[in-house]
Amino acid sequence: MSRHRPQFVTLAPGDSGSTISPTFFLHPDTTFPAWRDKNAKDEFGNVWFWGTPDQEWEDEQGEDGQIQAMTQRMMCGNMMYRGGMEKPEVQFINRLIEHKQAALLANTPQAKPFYSRDFVIDLDMITYPTCYFEVKTPGSPTEQERLAAVRTSPRVWRRLVVSGGISLRALHHMALVPGMGFSSNCHAYYFTDLSDGSVFGPPEGSFLDLMHISNRGVHKMAPDDQVCLADIISKEGAQMGWEYDFGDAFSHMITIIEIKSKEESTGKIQCIDGAKAGPPEDSAGYLDDFTRGGRGYEEFLQELAKHRPGGRTWSKMVHKVHQEGALNYTTKPYHPDDAFSPQAAQADIMAAIRSPGKVPEAAQPTMATIPGLPYPVRVFNGAGWNDPSGKGPDNGEKGVCGNCGCPNHLMTCARCGVRKYCSRECQKAGWRYHKGECKER
């Protein structure tokens, strides 16, 4: 793609724009959508990262050139874009966010009937999209064939039941994170609408790994707290992306397996199946010899399988998970071959639902000694954080019941005016968890 004057964005004086993708020189209203539809789809027809990466331009640069351009871009942005002027990438994506929000609003009448229906979804860890241009499959594969080509082997997955009316933010905090066994409120994340590459996440969060947002090709996220699952996908077989941790880049695919009838639906968050332990967080240490993200965890599990469980090499690899202070294995041992327990995952989900309101700001780690380990490890200060504003994913306008996770027919606690419940039965059942934080207005 040739470069001319930018059609939409404004460059700071002295910035030639030579280190950013040529797609940002297009106009987000006119020339870009046609370019995206023609050039941004991967081998499976999915669009990632707002559809802005130009693979031809990146191939011309080579890996070294990309790293150099990324470094120059970071320095350029820090020096040139000050005083309220946003970087051209952010200017561009802000316009895409406006278009996406308008499209979602127009689609509300079609999505709304699914807000009160339960979705059975599979959450699969995948080796993609980090390496998606390496993935090759002949013909026109189905959704399941596409997923089989990119999910980790051995398969790391969970089957969950959630309401189509749950917000993406609540889905992350109350279902995906505890279901996969990640630490609560510790790392940034984002969802991807694979039809157009739109990215949703907590743009106001202070997660440390948000420093990687531009390196990941995201640049800016649309708010995820007012968008429901059914707004993005609402038919069986439909898929969307979820990435956890901008540093380690654990990519996942969410697939709708079944949509229950309104009569069968309860709205409750449930974990009903799955396999394999979730990956240790902050994997830079234990994955020294492997790739990051889902691909790296796959390589780690495959290497472990070559050694006798409990043997010297096997034990050394597993021991390193704790030695490096994996955030989600500070209070329990890591064992990759432990039989996955839906009951244990459900207990983690219920703890997340019943914990105080979570906020987008990341937790702060402290050092602690874990029984049985001869060294201190990093521990985050609890699963949830008090949120006096009531704007956490369990309390806001698109919140969930504080006892079962249902997002529908919510009523507010009359005493504190913050915690919400879907029925009097749930309020009574949840009172013993809520009474310690319930304060009269």
N, C-alpha and C positions, 0 to 999 in steps of 0.2 A: 504494500500500500504506500503510495507516494505521500509526502508531507507537503502541505501548503499552510496557509494561515488557518488557525483553528476556526471552525465554523460556529462554535458556541462558547467554549471556555475562554477565560482571559488569563494569559501568562504574565507573570511578574516581570518587570524590567530586568533584562539580563538572562532570562530563562528561555532558551531556544526550544525546549520541549523535546530535545533529541533523545532523552533517556526514558521517555514514557512511551507506552504502546501507541501506535498511530491511530488506534480506534478512538482515542480521546480527542483527536482533531476533527472527528465527524460531528454531526449534529444529532443529539439524542432524540430529537423529535422526528427527523426525516431520514437522513442518510444512514444512521446507525442501525435502526431496526432491520432494514433490508440486509445490511452487511452481517449482522448477528445471525439472522435466519439462514444465511448462506454459508457462513464460515465458522461460527462458534459452536456448532453441535459436534459432540464427540461421536465415536463409533456407534454408540447406542441411541443417538438422537437426543441426549441430554445436554443442557446448557449449564455451565458453572460460572461462578465469579462474575455475575452480571453480564456475562457474554463478552467481556472486554478484552481478554487476552488474545493477542494476535500470534498464533502459533508459527506462521511463516516468518514474522519478524523475529520471534524468539529463536527460531532455528538458525536464522542468518547470524544472530549474535553469538550463538554457541553458549555453553555453560559459563565460561569465564567472562564473556561479554555481558551476560545477564547479571552476574554477581557485581561486575564493575558498574553497570548501569543502575543497579539497585542501590549501591553505595553512594554513587553520585547523586541519585534522586533524593536519598535521605538527607545528604548534606545540603543539597539545593533547597529542599523544602524547609529545612530548619533555618536557613539563612535568608531566603528570599520571601517566604510567605509568612509574614508577621503582620501584626496590627489589624487582625481580623480578616485578611484576605485568605480565602481557602485555596488549597492546592487544586490544580485543574482537574485531577482525578475525582476529587470530592465534589467540585462544582458540577461535573458531568453526572455523577451518580446521584447527587441531590435531585437532579431533574428526572432521572429514572425512577427514583423513589416516589416523586409526585405522580408520575404516570401509573406506577404500580398501585399506589393507594387509591387512585381514581378508579382503576380497573377492578380492584377488590370491592370497592363500594358499589359499583354497578352490578357486580356478581352476587351481592348479598341475597337477593330474593331466591337465587338458585341454590346457594349454600345453606341458607337458614333451615330448611327442613332437616338437614343432617346434623344440626346442633344437638338435637335430642335423641340421636341414635348412636349406639356404641360401635366403635371400630375395633376389630381385632387386627392388631398390627404386628409385624415381625420387625425387630430391630437387629440388623446384621452389621457387624464390623466388616469393613471392606478395605481393600488395598488401593483404593480409588477414591477421590479423583486425583490424588497426588501423582499417580502414574498412569492416568487414564489414556494418554496417547500411545502407551505401549500395549494396551489391551486390544486384541484382535479376535473377532469372531466372524465366521463366514455367514453369508445370507442375512436374513432379517430375524434375529432371535427374539423370542418372547421375553416378557419381563423377568420370568423365572430363570430363563437361560442367560439373560444378561447378568442377573444377580449372581448366578452360580459361577460366572466367569471372573467375578471381581471380589467375591467375599473371601474371607480368610479361610485357609485350610490348615489345621482343623477349624471348623466353623465356630465362631464365637457369636452367640445370638440370644435374643430374648423374645418371647411372645407375650404381648401385653394387651389388655382391654382398656380402652379409654373412650371418653365421649368425643364425638366429632365437634362438640362445642367448647372443648378445652382450648385455652389460649396457648400459643407456642411457648410462651415463657413458663406457664404452669406445667406444660407437658415436659419441658426440660427439667425443671426443678423437682417435680413431684413424681415423674414416671421414668424418664430416660436415665437420669443420673443415678438414682437409687437402684433402679432395675439392673443397670450394667455394673453397679458396684463402685462408681466413682465417688470422690469426695464432694460434699455439698458446698456450693458457693466458693469454689477455689479457682476455677479457670473460666476463661471466656469460651463462647460457643457461637455457632450460627446455624440457621436452617437455610436450605436452598430450594426454591421452586424450580424444578428441573425443566419446566416448560420454557422459561425465559431467563433463568440464571439469577432471579431476584434473591437477595440475601436478607434474612431477618435475624436480629439479635438485640442485645442490650446496649445501644449506643452510648448510654450515659454511665455505663459501668466503669469501675476503676481497677479491673483485673489487670495484673501486671503483664500478662501475656498479650494484652491488646496492643502492645508495642509492635507486634508482628502483623498487624492488620493489613498493612500495605504489602508486606512481603508475601502474604497469603493470596494477594490479588483481590482482596475484598474492598479495601479502602474506606467504605462506609456501609452501615447496616440500617435497614428500615426497622423501626421499632417493632418488637415481637410481642408486646403485651396486649395489643388490641386486635391481633389477628388469630383466628381460630384454625384448628387443624383442618376442618371441613372447608375453610376458605381457600386452601391450597390444594388438597386432594380429597376427593369425595366419591371415588368409585373403586370397586375391587380390582386389585392389580396395580393401582396407581402408586407412584413412588415419589419420595422427596428425600433430600439429603440432610444430615445432621452431623456437624463436626464439633468435637469437644477438644479444647486445649489448642490454642493457636501456635504453641511451641511444638508440642509432640504431634499434633495434627491427627487425632484419632477420628477417622472418617467412618460414617455409618450410613446405611440405606434403610429408610422406613418404607415398608410395603404394606398396603391394606390387604389383608387376607380375607376378611369377611366384614360385611356391614349388617349388623343385626336390625331387626325390625324395631319400631318404636315401642311396641308392647314388650319385647324382650329386654330392652335397654334399661339399665339402672344408673348409668353415668359414673359408677364407681371405678376407680383405677385398680387394676388387678394384674399380677404377673402369673401366667399359667404354664409357662414352659420355657426352655432355654438350654444352653449347654456352655461349659467351660467358664473358668474364672475370668473376670474382666481384667484388662491389662493394668499393671502398676502405673500410677501417675508419676510425672516427672521422670521420664524414661531415659534421659540422657546417660545416666550412669550405667544401669543394667543392660542397656542396648549399645554399649560401646562398639561392639563388632557387628551391629545390624543397622538396618534402615530405621527411620522413625515411623511413628504412626502404626496403622493397621498392618502394613507390609512388614515393618520391623517386628511387631508382636508375632506375626505369622512365622517369621524366620526364627524367632526366639523359641516358640513352641516346637517347631520342627527340629531344631537343634537339641532341645531337651529330650525329645522322643528318641534320640539316638543313644541316650545314656540310661543306665539302670536307675530307676527311681530310688532315691536314698543313697546312691553311690557317690563317690567323691566329686566327680565333675558335675553331676546333677545337683548335688547339695550346694556346691560352690555357686552355681548359677542362681539357684533359688535364694540362697543366703544373701547374694548381692542385692536382690530386690529390697530386702529390709535394710541392708547396710547403706544403700543409697537413699533411704528415707522415703520410700514410696508412700505418698500421702494417704492412699486408700487402704494401706495394709499396715497401719501403725498400731492398731488395736486387735488385729487378727492376723494369723499366719497366712502367707501366700502359698497356695498349692495348686498348680495349673490343672491337675487331673482330678481334683475333688469333684464329686458328682454335684452338678448344679442343683440347687434347692429353690424351687419357686416359692416355698414357704419362707425361707430366709430372705429372699428378695422382696417378698410381700411385706415382711416385717420392716425392712428398710424403707419401703415405700410409705407404709403407715407412719413411721417415725418422721419422715419428711413432711407428710401431710399435716401431722399434728404438732410439728415444731412451730416456734414463733415465726412470724412473717419474715420471709427472706427478702433481701434487697440486692440490687445489682452489684453493689460494692463487694470486692473480694475480701475474704477473711485474711487475718494476719497470722503467720505461723509462729509457734514457739517451740522450744526444745523440751522433750520429755523422755523419761525412761519407761520402756515397755517391759513388763515382766517376761523373763526368758531371753531377752536380748542384751548382750554385753555392752551396748553402745547407745547413746541417746539418738532419737530420731525427731524429725519435724512433725508437729501435730498442729492442726488448725483448731481454732477456739470454738468448736462446737458445730453442730449440724445446721443450726438456724440462727438468725439474728433478729432481735426485736426491731420492729419497724413501726415506730409511733405514727407514721403517716398513714398506715393502713394500705399502702400501695404495693405491697409484696404480691407475688403471684397467687397467694391464698386469700388475699383480702381485697384486691382492687376490683374495678368494674368487671373485668374478665377473670375473676378469681375462681376458687373452688371451695367446696365444703371442707371445713376444718376437721372432719372426721372420716370422710370416705373419698374425697377428691372429686365428687360430682360438681360440674360447673353450672348446673341448671336449677332454677327455682330457689335461688339463694335468699336467705333471710339473715339480717344482721343481728348480732347479739345486742340486746336492748341495754345492757349495762355498760359495755365498753364502746359499742358502736363500731367495732373493728372486725372481729372474727365473724365469719359467715358460715351458715349451715344450710343444707338442702331440705331438712325436715326437723321436726321437734325430736324425733327419735335420735337423729344424729347429734343434735345439740345436747341431749341428755347423756348419750354415750361419750361425747367428747368433752364433757364438762370437767372431768378429773384431769384432763391434760391442759385445759384452758384456764382453769380457775386461778392458777398461780400468776398468770399474766393479765387476767381480766381486772381492769380498774375502771371505776365509775367515771363517766365523763363529767 
